[in-house]
Amino acid sequence: MYNIIISGVGGQGILSIAFVIDQAALAEGLYFLQSEVHGMSQRGGAVESHLRLSETEIFSPLIPQGEADLILSVEPLEALRYFSFLKPEGTVISSRTPYVNIPDYPPLEEVFREIKKVRESWLIEAGQLAKQAGSLRAENMVVLGAASRYLPLHEDNLKKFIRVLFQSKGEKVVETNLKAFDLGRQAAESQA
Amino acid sequence: MEKVVLLGDEAVALGAIHSGLTAAYSYPGTPASEIMEFLIRQSAGGKNFVAKWCVNEKVAMEEALGVSFAGQRAMVSFKHVGLNVAADPFINAAITGANGGLVIVTADDPGFHSSQNEQDNRFYADFARVLCFEPSSHQEAYDQTREAFDLSEKLGLPVMIRLVTRLAHSRAPVEVREPRGKNQGFKYGYGPDWTLLPANARRRYGDLLQKQKDLQAYAEQCRFNQFFPPEPGQRLGVVATGLAASYFREVANRLETRPAFLKISTYPFPQKKLLELIEQVDEILVMEEGYPFLERFIRGVAGLPGKVIKGKMDGTLPASGELKPEIVARGLGLPVRNGVSLGDFKLPARPPQLCPGCPHADTFKALNEALQGYERGNVFSDIGCYTLGALPPYRAIQSCVCMGASVSMAKGGAEAGVYPSVAVIGDSTFAHSGITPLLDAVYSQTDMTVVILDNSTVAMTGAQPSLGTGEPLDKMLVGLGVSPEHIRVITPLPRNHQLNVGLIQEELAYHGLSVVIARRECIQILGNK
């Protein structure tokens, strides 16, 4: 069983990350069960998706407390929100780029310091890399790229379904998102 | 068999399509909206079957009943509180009975994720005396929907399916079976069973009571209700329904010896299987999402002699909120793993809020300013994105109860002496349930101001079409008898602020009924164009 929490703020493309991982898991013959948030919270609030991958049948759509292997966050403060789910030996991969839409957003250095208390934690310049790839909206794919070497899935499959996800929006959007994925992956590798 | 990745909601929708659906009706509401969203996408503009958003749940239920009377298969779906709106035709549909398969899907919201309550609609099925399925997985959501259509036609009764948020809004692969075509039979003019004059109704209710034994017999042999005896030496029995059964399965392998386990997926529930479990154990733990519906039956008044019954009523499980795997683990006495602690770090909440550029924000700012100086006023509001106007920085509204209630409460408030008495309601909510109370206010010439936030969509649930927007809305107001001089339209934009404040002040000062329409398209649908 491999348990992932994907987190961020409504509108940051959490469900797009989930779609790519789900489809890649299906292509690789794994079981998966993925919960998501619709409705009120999507309006600029905290959103999360619990995504579970396994070689055997999965029953609970929710990850039990203390049993997440990976927190994959498109926003640094939102990574912290789910620490009670993280195994002490688990991994955090988060964007460094804050989404400030609340008056009491803590100083960013404090947020980073908390994230770095987890031994396996990586902060990625997702905003900057997304821009470099061609669109600020591709932060989610940067973070997915950075996390890809931890996922029990083949990189080719992830990329295949990024293509599937964005193909209706045209080749340029597909290329931007694939580039964002690659830049994220390279950034994580250069830190490792 | 083919595997398809589906939300729980979509598994129900696909199950209905594969059952030979003729028509489906709904009103948007979290966590049920994705059922109709999926159906509309699959309907090919109505070529394959009818899939429509309706003005409200009552209308949806009645339209579905019309389809069923014609011998065709119909489904309605809505969030749990939607069934309150549709309760009248729902209860009576059990008495008229169904002709073509008629399935009612309720998506309950334990934990109040997006709702004003966490009512448990299994009580409605019991109340109406119809059979209810409660799937524990995506596969069962698909399979039980297909079963529900078969059973509805076999029993001649509507059948209900109860989902909960975590099943409705999670995604997994589902194996699908061969679809079947629509019903070929067509009926019309079959009156005596459908005309609930007292004499007919008594006879039909008698028929419904007679059928209860068939429902019970079905529950006893239904493949979705499963009993597993305990391992030797284990004196605990777990009775778990729907998704609770899946949470139990998640943690059960951590127990040293397996308890007896009864998984329940139908109501009426399988009494014989339950008695079989009770005989083999000393302690019974009941797990269910929502209210302690089953637990109350099992406890009765006197309990079970010599047995300990645990669940939500004795505090073993929390009385409110949704179940979670760690809650179920604790209920079984299993330890829960600790995650990573944040220590002293104070994590601020990030509640949902109006989008940047939202027209409601400009309306609230203008309304707040217009109301300055009044001490005994009240702003009654309603269900939608604009309910977020209760939160800072706006703090512009003082109520949210149920669809359309703003208008009725403003009238009641005005009659009790509240002035200004203001109702704030969205365009779709107005069409849903605001028209009838406004007619009441016209008739009484109530001194109140209704602000209709016309953003031309059902925004909160994902931009479904609104049935009461734009020019038709203006005409509707005139048609209802609101004086045309007191139907005012503003464009909520920062640059119009002073103008809008002045106009609202005029209508607040007017001692009669006025309607201010704040008209600007939702920023979300604008962005999607």
Interface residues (C-beta under 8 A of the other chain):
Chain A: V9 G10 A18 D22 Q23 L26 Y31 F32 L33 Q34 S35 E36 V37 H38 G39 M40 S41 Q42 R43 G44 G45 A46 H50 I58 F59 S60 P61 L62 I63 P64 Q65 G66 E67 A68 L77 E78 L80 R81 F83 S84 F85 L86 K87 P88 G90 N101 I102 D104 Y105 P106 E110 E114 K117 V118
Chain B: K3 V5 T30 P31 S33 E34 H113 S114 S137 R166 L167 H169 S170 R171 A172 P173 L243 S246 Y247 R249 E250 V251 K324 P325 E326 A329 V336 R337 N338 G339 V340 S341 L342 F345 K346 L347 P348 A349 R350 P351 P352 Q353 L354 C355 C385 L388 M460 T461 G462
